[in-house]
Amino acid sequence: MLTIYKYPILPSTTISMPRGAVIRHVGEQSGTIYVWAEVWDDRPDVTRRFCVVGTGAEAPVCVAPAKFIGTVQMKSGLVWHVYDGGELG
């Protein structure tokens, strides 16, 4: 069954989600950065890598091969840019 789930992310983190998940949104909720993804519940989980970079900060190595998926403006005033490094392995 196709379902939309949200996953919390932190700087340079990996998340377990079903293979082939499609990221649909990145945003802030209650002070945490999340990605929302369409997933097929019957597919096996894989590890997926994300990278979060603050405005004005030097971009870590994980940004270069990754795909930009969005900018998150936190209520605190901080602004983060989120990259999807894709499935690992």
C-alpha positions in Angstrom: 0.0 0.0 0.0 1.3 3.5 -0.9 1.5 5.6 2.3 3.0 9.0 3.2 5.2 8.9 6.3 7.3 11.5 8.0 10.9 10.9 9.2 12.9 13.1 11.6 16.3 14.1 10.3 19.3 15.7 12.0 22.6 16.9 10.4 24.3 14.2 8.3 22.0 11.4 9.3 20.8 8.2 7.9 17.2 6.9 8.0 15.7 3.5 7.4 12.8 3.7 5.0 11.3 1.4 2.3 13.3 1.1 -1.0 12.3 3.6 -3.6 10.7 6.0 -1.2 9.9 9.4 -2.9 10.6 12.5 -0.8 7.7 14.9 -1.2 8.4 17.6 1.4 11.0 18.8 3.9 9.9 21.1 6.8 9.9 21.9 10.5 7.4 20.7 13.0 7.7 21.4 16.7 11.3 22.4 16.4 12.4 19.2 14.5 13.3 18.9 10.8 11.3 16.2 9.0 11.1 14.7 5.5 7.7 13.4 4.3 8.0 10.5 1.8 5.7 8.4 -0.2 6.5 4.8 0.5 5.3 1.3 -0.5 4.8 -0.5 2.8 5.6 -3.9 1.3 9.1 -3.0 0.1 12.2 -3.9 2.2 13.8 -1.1 4.2 17.1 0.4 3.1 19.3 3.0 4.6 19.1 6.5 3.1 21.5 9.4 3.8 20.5 13.0 4.4 22.7 16.0 4.9 21.6 19.3 6.6 23.7 22.5 6.2 23.1 25.8 7.8 23.1 29.1 5.8 26.6 30.5 5.7 28.2 27.2 6.9 30.8 25.3 4.9 29.0 22.5 3.1 30.2 19.0 4.3 31.4 16.4 1.8 28.0 14.7 1.7 26.5 17.7 -0.2 28.5 17.3 -3.4 26.9 14.1 -4.7 23.5 14.7 -3.1 20.3 16.2 -4.5 18.9 19.4 -2.9 15.4 18.8 -1.6 14.5 22.0 0.3 15.2 24.8 2.7 13.7 24.9 6.2 13.2 28.1 8.0 12.9 27.3 11.7 10.8 29.4 14.1 14.0 30.1 16.0 15.3 32.0 13.0 17.8 29.4 11.8 17.7 28.4 8.2 18.7 24.9 7.0 19.3 23.4 3.6 18.5 19.7 3.2 20.1 17.3 0.7 19.2 13.7 -0.1 22.2 11.5 -0.6 20.0 8.5 -1.7 20.0 4.9 -0.7 23.2 3.4 0.6 24.5 0.0 -0.4 
